[in-house]
Amino acid sequence: MKTKSAFLKRLGREKYLQIMALLGIAWMLVFNYAPMYGLLIAFKENFRVVDNIFSLSFLQSPWAPYGGFGHFVAFVQDPQFATVITNTLGISLLRLFIIFPLPIVFALFLNELRSVRFKRAIQTISYLPHFISWVVLGGILTTWLSETGFVNEFLIRLGVLDQGIAYLAFPQYFWGIITISNIWKELGWSAIIYIAAISSIDQEMYEAAELDGVGRFRRMWSLTLPCISGTITVVAYPALHKRDDYHSFHSCDWRAVQLEFRADPCSVEPA
């Protein structure tokens, strides 16, 4: 009885926090769990977009073959299945081991700049591409990567190429273009949270390390990184679980792929 009374008193003291938590739970239930009812569509045999999934006729409609898994069996047996899986896993690994760590490295090196004006200029320039929509960026990349585009002209002038290459016409450049375009667009914006975490580190720790003769790279590795490890963990968790509404990076950004390649990304053969 005493335990229950203490619990109710604590709820009374924290009522505003509890209300905030309940609102968050309600939002999650409505937007994350309730839509999962629509997954039934994947197990129905003949679903049409105009059908009402909340109607009785939808629930009574026939299930797909193989106990409702007919569409999944067809997907696995599709000739493009291996390509789809390879592209998905390949791009996801590139995101995990290249795209995700780069904003951390960028923030670490940016923190070492001594000129405040130069640092702010770099930050501003790196943020700008984030505000370019994928529609506009798709057009820019289509122009830059054409046979007479900026990239080919630059490489020809350097003597790297003898003639232009239509990069978007060759599947072997698919992963590289998606990775580089994602880095260019989101590097600065994704580094903001790490820059904020670094700025909260006690400067006396840096001064003490400098007095002890610790170099810049050693300070980054032994001081800055451990201090922002909590932030990296918090950012990494939803990034690994691929929450589209959390991070600016996308496991396989279909918008970018479709706008840049004008094709179904799943059909692009890996290099």
ZIVEN-V713564 format. One record per residue. N is the residue number from 1. OMEGA is omega as a letter, one per 40 degrees, with the letter a starting at -180 (NA if undefined). D_LAST is the distance of its C-alpha to the last C-alpha in whole Angstrom. Layout:
BEGIN
n=N omega=OMEGA d_last=D_LAST
n=N omega=OMEGA d_last=D_LAST
END
This chain:
BEGIN
n=1 omega=i d_last=68
n=2 omega=i d_last=67
n=3 omega=i d_last=64
n=4 omega=i d_last=63
n=5 omega=i d_last=66
n=6 omega=i d_last=64
n=7 omega=i d_last=60
n=8 omega=i d_last=62
n=9 omega=i d_last=63
n=10 omega=i d_last=60
n=11 omega=i d_last=58
n=12 omega=i d_last=61
n=13 omega=a d_last=61
n=14 omega=a d_last=57
n=15 omega=a d_last=57
n=16 omega=i d_last=55
n=17 omega=i d_last=52
n=18 omega=i d_last=52
n=19 omega=i d_last=52
n=20 omega=i d_last=49
n=21 omega=i d_last=48
n=22 omega=i d_last=49
n=23 omega=i d_last=47
n=24 omega=i d_last=44
n=25 omega=i d_last=44
n=26 omega=i d_last=45
n=27 omega=a d_last=42
n=28 omega=a d_last=40
n=29 omega=a d_last=42
n=30 omega=a d_last=42
n=31 omega=a d_last=38
n=32 omega=a d_last=36
n=33 omega=a d_last=38
n=34 omega=i d_last=40
n=35 omega=a d_last=37
n=36 omega=i d_last=35
n=37 omega=a d_last=38
n=38 omega=i d_last=36
n=39 omega=i d_last=33
n=40 omega=a d_last=36
n=41 omega=a d_last=34
n=42 omega=a d_last=31
n=43 omega=i d_last=34
n=44 omega=a d_last=36
n=45 omega=a d_last=36
n=46 omega=i d_last=36
n=47 omega=i d_last=36
n=48 omega=a d_last=36
n=49 omega=a d_last=36
n=50 omega=a d_last=40
n=51 omega=i d_last=41
n=52 omega=a d_last=42
n=53 omega=i d_last=41
n=54 omega=a d_last=44
n=55 omega=i d_last=46
n=56 omega=i d_last=48
n=57 omega=i d_last=46
n=58 omega=a d_last=43
n=59 omega=a d_last=44
n=60 omega=a d_last=46
n=61 omega=a d_last=43
n=62 omega=i d_last=41
n=63 omega=i d_last=38
n=64 omega=i d_last=35
n=65 omega=a d_last=35
n=66 omega=i d_last=35
n=67 omega=a d_last=37
n=68 omega=a d_last=35
n=69 omega=a d_last=31
n=70 omega=a d_last=31
n=71 omega=i d_last=28
n=72 omega=i d_last=26
n=73 omega=i d_last=27
n=74 omega=i d_last=25
n=75 omega=a d_last=22
n=76 omega=a d_last=21
n=77 omega=a d_last=22
n=78 omega=i d_last=20
n=79 omega=a d_last=17
n=80 omega=a d_last=15
n=81 omega=a d_last=16
n=82 omega=i d_last=13
n=83 omega=i d_last=10
n=84 omega=a d_last=13
n=85 omega=a d_last=14
n=86 omega=i d_last=10
n=87 omega=a d_last=10
n=88 omega=a d_last=13
n=89 omega=a d_last=14
n=90 omega=a d_last=11
n=91 omega=i d_last=12
n=92 omega=i d_last=16
n=93 omega=i d_last=15
n=94 omega=i d_last=14
n=95 omega=a d_last=17
n=96 omega=a d_last=19
n=97 omega=a d_last=19
n=98 omega=a d_last=18
n=99 omega=a d_last=19
n=100 omega=a d_last=22
n=101 omega=a d_last=24
n=102 omega=i d_last=24
n=103 omega=i d_last=27
n=104 omega=i d_last=29
n=105 omega=i d_last=28
n=106 omega=i d_last=29
n=107 omega=i d_last=32
n=108 omega=a d_last=33
n=109 omega=i d_last=33
n=110 omega=i d_last=34
n=111 omega=a d_last=37
n=112 omega=i d_last=38
n=113 omega=a d_last=39
n=114 omega=i d_last=42
n=115 omega=a d_last=43
n=116 omega=a d_last=43
n=117 omega=a d_last=43
n=118 omega=i d_last=40
n=119 omega=i d_last=38
n=120 omega=i d_last=39
n=121 omega=i d_last=38
n=122 omega=i d_last=34
n=123 omega=a d_last=34
n=124 omega=a d_last=35
n=125 omega=a d_last=33
n=126 omega=i d_last=30
n=127 omega=a d_last=31
n=128 omega=a d_last=31
n=129 omega=a d_last=28
n=130 omega=a d_last=28
n=131 omega=i d_last=31
n=132 omega=a d_last=29
n=133 omega=i d_last=28
n=134 omega=i d_last=24
n=135 omega=i d_last=26
n=136 omega=a d_last=27
n=137 omega=i d_last=24
n=138 omega=i d_last=21
n=139 omega=i d_last=24
n=140 omega=a d_last=24
n=141 omega=i d_last=20
n=142 omega=i d_last=20
n=143 omega=a d_last=23
n=144 omega=a d_last=22
n=145 omega=i d_last=18
n=146 omega=a d_last=20
n=147 omega=i d_last=20
n=148 omega=a d_last=24
n=149 omega=a d_last=23
n=150 omega=a d_last=24
n=151 omega=a d_last=21
n=152 omega=i d_last=21
n=153 omega=a d_last=24
n=154 omega=a d_last=24
n=155 omega=i d_last=22
n=156 omega=i d_last=24
n=157 omega=i d_last=27
n=158 omega=a d_last=26
n=159 omega=i d_last=25
n=160 omega=i d_last=21
n=161 omega=i d_last=20
n=162 omega=i d_last=23
n=163 omega=a d_last=22
n=164 omega=i d_last=20
n=165 omega=i d_last=16
n=166 omega=a d_last=16
n=167 omega=a d_last=13
n=168 omega=a d_last=13
n=169 omega=a d_last=13
n=170 omega=a d_last=9
n=171 omega=a d_last=6
n=172 omega=i d_last=4
n=173 omega=a d_last=7
n=174 omega=a d_last=8
n=175 omega=a d_last=8
n=176 omega=a d_last=10
n=177 omega=i d_last=12
n=178 omega=a d_last=13
n=179 omega=a d_last=14
n=180 omega=i d_last=16
n=181 omega=i d_last=18
n=182 omega=i d_last=19
n=183 omega=a d_last=20
n=184 omega=a d_last=22
n=185 omega=a d_last=24
n=186 omega=a d_last=25
n=187 omega=a d_last=25
n=188 omega=a d_last=29
n=189 omega=a d_last=30
n=190 omega=a d_last=28
n=191 omega=a d_last=30
n=192 omega=a d_last=34
n=193 omega=i d_last=34
n=194 omega=i d_last=34
n=195 omega=i d_last=36
n=196 omega=i d_last=39
n=197 omega=i d_last=39
n=198 omega=a d_last=39
n=199 omega=i d_last=42
n=200 omega=i d_last=44
n=201 omega=a d_last=44
n=202 omega=a d_last=47
n=203 omega=i d_last=47
n=204 omega=i d_last=50
n=205 omega=i d_last=48
n=206 omega=i d_last=46
n=207 omega=i d_last=49
n=208 omega=i d_last=50
n=209 omega=i d_last=47
n=210 omega=i d_last=47
n=211 omega=i d_last=51
n=212 omega=i d_last=50
n=213 omega=i d_last=48
n=214 omega=a d_last=44
n=215 omega=a d_last=42
n=216 omega=a d_last=39
n=217 omega=i d_last=36
n=218 omega=i d_last=38
n=219 omega=i d_last=40
n=220 omega=a d_last=36
n=221 omega=a d_last=35
n=222 omega=a d_last=39
n=223 omega=a d_last=40
n=224 omega=a d_last=38
n=225 omega=i d_last=35
n=226 omega=a d_last=38
n=227 omega=a d_last=40
n=228 omega=a d_last=37
n=229 omega=i d_last=35
n=230 omega=i d_last=37
n=231 omega=i d_last=35
n=232 omega=i d_last=32
n=233 omega=a d_last=32
n=234 omega=i d_last=34
n=235 omega=a d_last=31
n=236 omega=a d_last=28
n=237 omega=i d_last=30
n=238 omega=i d_last=29
n=239 omega=i d_last=26
n=240 omega=i d_last=25
n=241 omega=i d_last=26
n=242 omega=i d_last=25
n=243 omega=a d_last=28
n=244 omega=a d_last=27
n=245 omega=a d_last=30
n=246 omega=a d_last=30
n=247 omega=a d_last=27
n=248 omega=i d_last=26
n=249 omega=i d_last=22
n=250 omega=a d_last=21
n=251 omega=i d_last=19
n=252 omega=a d_last=16
n=253 omega=a d_last=18
n=254 omega=i d_last=19
n=255 omega=a d_last=21
n=256 omega=a d_last=19
n=257 omega=a d_last=16
n=258 omega=a d_last=18
n=259 omega=a d_last=20
n=260 omega=a d_last=17
n=261 omega=i d_last=15
n=262 omega=a d_last=18
n=263 omega=i d_last=17
n=264 omega=a d_last=16
n=265 omega=a d_last=14
n=266 omega=a d_last=13
n=267 omega=a d_last=12
n=268 omega=a d_last=9
n=269 omega=i d_last=7
n=270 omega=a d_last=4
n=271 omega=NA d_last=0
END
